[in-house]
């Protein structure tokens, strides 16, 4: 249990930041699954749009610190492998 006012404030701040990071990571996973489904359907234009959106979210998550930069690079490489037309 936090003993001082500053510690109580840090607990609240950390909880808020944890939820924000979870939102970024969860969205990246969801967009990756959507890209996989779109590629499986064979929709080339839809796959290109999904890939662009996914890469934007990965970059945003890495810049905010929700994803490590190497993990972000790995996820972008995996996405590019899924959608070869995006290279």
C-alpha positions in Angstrom: 0.0 0.0 0.0 1.3 3.5 -0.9 2.3 5.5 2.2 2.6 9.0 0.8 0.5 11.3 -1.4 3.1 11.1 -4.2 3.1 7.3 -4.1 -0.7 7.2 -4.3 -0.5 9.5 -7.3 2.1 7.4 -9.0 -0.1 4.3 -8.5 -3.0 6.1 -10.3 -0.7 7.3 -13.1 0.9 3.9 -13.6 -2.6 2.3 -13.8 -3.7 4.8 -16.4 -0.4 4.3 -18.4 -0.8 0.5 -18.2 -4.2 0.7 -19.7 -3.0 2.9 -22.5 -0.2 0.5 -23.3 -2.6 -2.4 -23.3 -4.8 -0.5 -25.7 -2.0 -0.1 -28.2 -0.8 -3.7 -28.0 -4.3 -5.1 -28.3 -5.1 -2.9 -31.3 -1.9 -4.1 -33.0 -2.9 -7.7 -32.5 -6.4 -7.1 -33.7 -5.2 -5.3 -36.8 -2.7 -8.1 -37.5 -5.5 -10.7 -37.4 -7.6 -8.5 -39.7 -4.7 -8.3 -42.2 -4.3 -12.1 -42.1 -8.1 -12.5 -42.8 -8.0 -10.0 -45.6 -5.0 -11.7 -47.3 -6.7 -15.1 -46.9 -9.8 -13.7 -48.7 -7.6 -12.5 -51.5 -8.7 -8.9 -51.4 -5.6 -7.1 -52.6 -6.9 -3.5 -52.2 -8.3 -4.3 -48.7 -5.0 -5.9 -47.7 -3.0 -2.9 -48.8 -5.2 -0.6 -46.7 -5.1 -3.0 -43.7 -1.3 -3.2 -43.9 -1.0 0.6 -44.0 -3.2 1.0 -40.9 -1.3 -1.8 -39.1 2.1 -0.2 -39.8 0.8 3.2 -38.6 -0.4 1.7 -35.3 2.8 -0.2 -34.8 4.9 3.0 -35.3 2.6 4.9 -32.9 2.8 2.2 -30.2 6.6 2.1 -30.5 6.9 5.9 -30.3 4.7 5.9 -27.2 6.7 3.2 -25.5 4.0 0.6 -25.6 6.2 -1.6 -27.8 9.9 -2.0 -27.9 11.4 -0.7 -31.1 12.8 -4.1 -32.0 9.5 -5.7 -31.4 7.8 -3.1 -33.6 10.3 -3.8 -36.4 9.7 -7.5 -36.1 5.9 -7.0 -36.3 6.3 -4.8 -39.3 8.5 -7.4 -41.0 5.9 -10.1 -40.3 3.2 -7.9 -41.7 5.2 -7.2 -44.9 5.7 -11.0 -45.3 1.9 -11.5 -45.0 1.3 -8.8 -47.7 4.2 -9.0 -50.2 2.8 -6.1 -52.3 3.6 -3.6 -49.6 7.4 -3.6 -49.9 
